[in-house]
């Protein structure tokens, strides 16, 4: 028997949608109210499919369900793999009334959502995230896309899901490294918008790493609530939504340098948030004590604290130059004005940026 722990809504007018958080949802919770046609294409990967595919099919009673299982890994988030989704849709004669269901982590969700945005100029999709990172971040907000060899997530579209179904039971099969990577995004919300969440995380970080169901449900709810509020204010990142990228400019550079898949996204963001906090101190925005508090929480989550071996200042600068937040050639970074308050700036002093990069180069 499933149990709904929390529900909330992303308020976007006619594009609003629910987020349902609970246990035992896969296979039991009926998603057909958010499926307008008779066809469903579940997009998953080769790791998740043996664990949860049959259960996921049970969420669509009375619908004709087909499946595309992609290779697993960030290195496959590209045009070639995206075409496998289109192949499956066309071979099974899916119409513009089909619904795509993303069953997996952030890579699956981003690619399935992008395919939904493109197929026959746009079809509905639902998110069924199975990793902590995707449950607290990438499944919410409608950002979809693929990577390019020169930059992460540089090709994509905004395409909101019809619903997000979060079953915390899927986290019990996650490798510890994936749990740790997801915690980076949870910590991010405390740093950018919810200072009280930092205190809660400091008290519960060990429980989260130990996969305590109650703590996980609360962390996922608070994270989704924060992201839903920001997305409702700025759906397409014209302003405040950019604060959700704390640590991501540095982190995406790390991921691209290391080669997609060698560093998990959350690992790179964890280091990137430390770098953002370091630069915020150098810019005289936060105190060293605030930085130390952020660093300690990131460290307790088990996230890496240095850039990959061999990565240079020049590597960082060239890769950060293609960040999506940049405007007219200006490097725009998300920094902290205080814990729980982030902003986007293009005015960070070049000498401070260089000093931060040098501090984190192995």
GIGI-V86100 format. One record per pair of residues at least 12 apart in sequence whose C-alpha atoms are under 10 Angstrom apart, sorted by the first residue. I is the first residue (numbers start at 0). J is the second residue. Records with the same first field share a line. If there is no record, write none. Layout:
I = J, J
This chain:
0 = 22, 23, 24, 26, 27, 28
1 = 21, 22, 23, 24, 25, 26, 27, 28, 166
2 = 20, 21, 22, 23, 24, 27, 28, 166
3 = 19, 20, 21, 22, 23, 24, 28, 165, 166, 216
4 = 19, 20, 21, 22, 166, 167, 213, 216, 217, 220
5 = 18, 19, 20, 21, 165, 216, 217, 219, 220, 221
6 = 18, 19, 20, 21, 164, 165, 220, 223, 224
7 = 19, 20, 220, 223, 224, 227
8 = 162, 163, 223, 224, 227, 228, 231
9 = 139, 140, 159, 162, 163, 223, 224, 226, 227, 228, 229, 230, 231
10 = 227, 228, 230, 231, 232, 234
11 = 140, 159, 227, 230, 231, 232, 233, 234
12 = 231
14 = 158, 159, 160, 161
15 = 159, 160, 161, 162, 231
16 = 33, 125, 139, 159, 160, 161, 162, 163
17 = 33, 139, 160, 161, 162, 163, 164
18 = 126, 134, 138, 139, 161, 162, 163, 164, 165, 220, 223, 224, 227
19 = 127, 162, 163, 164, 165, 166, 220
20 = 134, 163, 164, 165, 166, 167, 216, 217, 219, 220, 223
21 = 164, 165, 166, 167, 168, 212, 216
22 = 165, 166, 167, 168, 169, 212, 216
23 = 54, 165, 166, 167, 168, 169
24 = 54, 55, 57, 58, 127, 164, 165, 166, 167, 168, 169
25 = 51, 52, 53, 54, 55, 56, 57, 58, 127, 164, 165, 166, 167, 168, 169
26 = 51, 52, 53, 54, 55, 56, 57, 58, 59, 60
27 = 54, 55, 56, 57, 58, 59, 60
28 = 55, 57, 58, 59, 60, 164, 166
29 = 55, 57, 58, 59, 60
30 = 55, 57, 58, 59, 60, 125, 161, 162, 163, 164
31 = 58, 59, 60, 61, 62, 98
32 = 59, 161, 162
33 = 59, 98, 123, 124, 125, 160, 161, 162
34 = 59, 62, 96, 97, 98, 99, 100, 123, 124, 125, 161, 162
35 = 96, 97, 98, 123
36 = 62, 63, 94, 95, 96, 97, 98, 123
37 = 59, 61, 62, 63, 64, 93, 94, 96, 97, 98
38 = 59, 61, 62, 63, 64, 65, 91, 92, 93, 94, 95, 96, 97, 98, 99
39 = 56, 59, 62, 63, 64, 65, 66, 88, 93, 96, 97, 98, 99, 100, 123, 124, 125
40 = 56, 62, 63, 64, 65, 66, 67, 84, 87, 88, 91, 93, 97, 98, 99, 100, 101, 111, 124
41 = 55, 56, 64, 65, 66, 67, 68, 84, 98, 99, 100, 101, 102, 103, 111, 124, 125, 126, 127
42 = 65, 66, 67, 68, 69, 83, 84, 87, 99, 100, 101, 102, 103, 107, 108, 110, 111, 112, 114, 126, 127
43 = 66, 67, 68, 69, 70, 71, 84, 100, 101, 102, 103, 104, 106, 107, 108, 110, 111, 127, 128
44 = 66, 67, 68, 69, 70, 71, 72, 101, 102, 103, 104, 106, 107
45 = 67, 68, 69, 70, 71, 72, 103
46 = 68, 69, 70, 71, 72, 103
47 = 68, 69, 71, 102, 103, 104, 129, 130, 169, 172
48 = 66, 67, 68, 69, 102, 103
50 = 169, 172
51 = 102, 103, 129, 169
52 = 66, 68, 102, 103
55 = 100, 101, 102, 127
56 = 100
58 = 164
59 = 100
63 = 97
64 = 91, 97, 98, 99, 100
65 = 87, 88, 91, 93, 99
66 = 84, 87, 88, 91, 99, 100
67 = 83, 84, 85, 86, 87, 88, 101, 111
68 = 83, 84, 87, 102, 107
69 = 81, 83, 84, 106, 107, 110
70 = 107
71 = 103, 104, 106, 107, 260
72 = 104, 105, 106, 107, 259, 260, 261, 263
73 = 105, 106, 107, 145, 146, 151, 254, 258, 259, 260, 261, 262, 263, 264
74 = 106, 146, 148, 258, 259, 260, 261
75 = 106, 107, 110, 145, 146, 259, 260
76 = 105, 106, 107, 109, 110, 144, 145, 146, 147, 151, 152, 259, 260
77 = 106, 110, 144, 145, 146, 147, 148, 152, 154
78 = 110, 144, 145, 146, 147, 154
80 = 110, 145
81 = 107, 110, 111, 113, 114, 144, 145
82 = 110, 114
83 = 114
84 = 99, 110, 111, 114, 115, 118
85 = 111, 114, 115, 117, 118
88 = 114, 118
89 = 118
93 = 118, 119
94 = 118, 119, 122
95 = 115, 118, 119, 120, 121, 122, 123
96 = 119, 121, 122, 123
97 = 115, 118, 121, 122, 123, 124
98 = 115, 122, 123, 124, 125, 160, 161
99 = 111, 112, 114, 115, 118, 122, 123, 124, 125, 126, 160
100 = 112, 115, 123, 124, 125, 126, 127, 128, 160, 161, 162, 163
101 = 115, 124, 125, 126, 127, 128, 129, 138, 160, 163
102 = 125, 126, 127, 128, 129, 130, 164
103 = 126, 127, 128, 129, 130, 133, 134, 138, 169
104 = 126, 127, 128, 129, 130, 131, 132, 133, 134, 137, 138, 177
105 = 128, 129, 130, 131, 132, 133, 134, 136, 137, 138, 143, 264
106 = 133, 137, 143, 144, 145, 146
107 = 126, 127, 128, 129, 133, 138, 143, 144
108 = 124, 125, 126, 127, 128, 129, 133, 137, 138, 139, 141, 142, 143, 144
109 = 126, 133, 137, 138, 141, 142, 143, 144, 145, 146, 152, 155, 156, 158
110 = 142, 143, 144, 145, 146, 155
111 = 124, 125, 126, 143, 144, 145
112 = 124, 125, 126, 138, 141, 142, 143, 144, 155, 156, 157, 158, 159, 160
113 = 141, 142, 143, 144, 145, 154, 155, 156, 157, 158
114 = 143, 144, 145, 155, 156, 158
115 = 143, 156, 158, 159, 160
116 = 141, 143, 144, 155, 156, 157, 158, 159, 160
117 = 155, 156, 158
121 = 158
122 = 158, 160
123 = 158, 159, 160, 161, 162
124 = 158, 159, 160, 161, 162, 163
125 = 138, 159, 160, 161, 162, 163, 164
126 = 138, 139, 159, 160, 161, 162, 163, 164, 165
127 = 162, 163, 164, 165, 166
128 = 163, 164, 165, 166, 167, 169, 170
129 = 164, 165, 166, 167, 168, 169, 170, 171, 172, 173
130 = 165, 166, 167, 169, 170, 171, 172, 173, 174, 177, 178, 180, 181
131 = 165, 167, 169, 170, 173, 177, 178, 179, 180, 181, 182, 183, 184, 185, 215, 218, 219, 265
132 = 177, 178, 179, 180, 181, 182, 183, 184, 185, 219, 264, 265
133 = 165, 181, 184
134 = 163, 164, 165, 166, 167, 170, 181, 184, 185, 219, 220, 222, 223
135 = 165, 181, 182, 184, 185, 188, 218, 219, 220, 221, 222, 223, 224, 225, 226
136 = 181, 184, 185, 188, 219, 222, 223, 225, 226, 227, 243
137 = 184, 223, 226
138 = 159, 160, 162, 163, 164, 165, 223
139 = 159, 160, 162, 163, 223, 224, 226, 227, 230
140 = 157, 158, 159, 160, 223, 226, 227, 229, 230, 231, 233, 234, 235, 240
141 = 156, 157, 158, 159, 160, 161, 230, 234, 235
142 = 155, 156, 157, 158, 159, 160, 234, 235, 236
143 = 155, 156, 157, 158, 159
144 = 156, 157, 158
146 = 255, 259
147 = 255, 259
148 = 255, 256, 258, 259
149 = 252, 255, 256, 317, 318, 321
150 = 251, 252, 254, 255, 256, 318, 319, 320, 321, 322, 323
151 = 248, 250, 251, 252, 254, 255, 259, 318, 321, 322, 323
152 = 251, 322, 323
153 = 321, 322, 323
156 = 235
157 = 234, 235, 236
158 = 235
159 = 234
165 = 216, 219, 220
166 = 216
167 = 210, 212, 213, 215, 216, 219
168 = 210, 212
170 = 210, 212, 215
171 = 209, 210, 211, 212
173 = 210
175 = 208, 209, 210, 301
176 = 208, 263, 265, 266, 301, 302
177 = 263, 264, 265, 266
178 = 207, 208, 209, 210, 265, 300, 301
179 = 207, 208, 263, 265, 266, 269, 297, 299, 300, 301, 302, 303
180 = 262, 263, 264, 265, 266, 267, 268, 269, 300, 301, 302, 303
181 = 263, 264, 265, 266, 268, 269, 300, 302
182 = 200, 204, 207, 208, 218, 219, 265, 266, 269, 297, 300, 301, 302
183 = 246, 264, 265, 266, 267, 268, 269, 270, 271, 272, 296, 297, 300, 301, 302
184 = 222, 243, 244, 245, 246, 264, 265, 266, 268, 269, 272
185 = 197, 200, 218, 219, 221, 222, 223, 265
186 = 200, 201, 204, 218, 222, 269, 272, 293, 296, 297, 300
187 = 222, 242, 243, 244, 245, 246, 268, 269, 272, 293, 297, 339
188 = 221, 222, 223, 224, 225, 226, 242, 243, 245, 339, 340, 341
189 = 221, 222, 225, 293, 338, 339, 340
190 = 243, 245, 272, 276, 293, 334, 335, 337, 338, 339, 340, 341
191 = 225, 242, 243, 244, 245, 333, 334, 335, 336, 337, 338, 339, 340, 341, 342
192 = 225, 226, 229, 242, 243, 337, 338, 339, 340, 341
193 = 221, 222, 225, 338, 339, 340
194 = 337, 338, 339, 340
195 = 338, 339
196 = 218, 221, 222, 339
197 = 292, 293, 296, 338, 339
198 = 296
199 = 214, 217, 218
200 = 214, 218, 296, 300
201 = 292, 293, 295, 296, 297, 299, 300
203 = 215, 218
204 = 218, 296, 297, 299, 300
205 = 299, 300
207 = 300
208 = 299, 300, 301
225 = 243
226 = 240, 243
228 = 240
229 = 241, 242, 243
230 = 243
236 = 324
237 = 324
238 = 342, 343
239 = 341, 342, 343
240 = 342, 343
241 = 323, 324, 331, 332, 333, 341, 342, 343
242 = 332, 333, 334, 335, 340, 341, 342, 343
243 = 333, 341, 342
244 = 268, 271, 272, 324, 332, 333, 334, 341, 343
245 = 268, 269, 271, 272, 273, 274, 275, 276, 332, 333, 334, 335, 341, 342, 343
246 = 265, 267, 268, 269, 270, 271, 272, 273, 274, 275, 276, 332, 333, 334
247 = 264, 265, 267, 268, 269, 270, 271, 272, 275, 319, 322, 332, 333
248 = 267, 268, 271, 272, 274, 275, 315, 318, 319, 320, 321, 322, 323, 324, 325, 330, 331, 332, 333
249 = 267, 268, 269, 270, 271, 272, 273, 274, 275, 306, 315, 316, 318, 319, 322, 332, 356
250 = 262, 263, 264, 265, 266, 267, 268, 269, 270, 271, 272, 274, 306, 315, 319
251 = 264, 267, 268, 271, 315, 318, 319, 321, 322
252 = 267, 268, 271, 306, 310, 314, 315, 316, 317, 318, 319, 320, 321, 322
253 = 266, 267, 268, 270, 271, 305, 306, 307, 310, 314, 315, 318, 319
254 = 266, 267, 268, 306, 307, 318
255 = 267, 314, 315, 318, 319
256 = 306, 307, 309, 310, 311, 314, 315, 318
257 = 306, 307, 308, 309, 310
261 = 307
262 = 303, 307
265 = 302, 303
266 = 297, 301, 302, 303, 304
267 = 302, 303, 304, 305, 306, 307
268 = 302, 303
269 = 294, 297, 298, 300, 301, 302, 303, 304, 305
270 = 294, 297, 298, 302, 303, 304, 305, 306, 359
271 = 303, 304, 305, 306, 359
272 = 293, 294, 297, 304, 333, 334, 335
273 = 290, 291, 293, 294, 295, 297, 298, 303, 304, 305, 355, 359
274 = 290, 294, 304, 305, 306, 334, 352, 355, 356, 358, 359
275 = 290, 332, 333, 334, 335, 352, 355
276 = 289, 290, 291, 292, 293, 294, 333, 334, 335, 336, 337, 338, 355
277 = 289, 290, 291, 293, 294, 334, 335, 351, 352, 354, 355, 356, 358, 359
278 = 290, 332, 333, 334, 335, 347, 348, 351, 352, 353, 354, 355, 356
279 = 333, 334, 335, 336, 337, 341, 347, 351, 352, 355
280 = 334, 335, 336, 337, 351, 355
281 = 347, 348, 350, 351, 352, 354, 355
282 = 334, 335, 336, 346, 347, 348, 351, 352
283 = 335, 336
284 = 334, 335, 336, 337
285 = 334, 335, 336, 337, 338
286 = 336, 337, 338
289 = 335, 337, 338
290 = 335, 337, 338
292 = 338
293 = 338
304 = 359, 360, 361
305 = 356, 358, 359, 360, 361
306 = 356, 357, 358, 359, 360, 361
307 = 359, 360, 361
308 = 360, 361
309 = 360, 361
310 = 356, 359, 360, 361
311 = 356, 357, 359, 360, 361
312 = 352, 353, 354, 355, 356, 357, 359, 360
313 = 353, 356
315 = 353, 356, 360
316 = 330, 352, 353, 356
319 = 331, 332
324 = 343, 344, 345
325 = 344, 345
326 = 345
329 = 344, 345, 346
330 = 344, 345, 346, 347, 349
331 = 343, 344, 345, 346, 347
332 = 344, 345, 346, 347
333 = 345
334 = 347
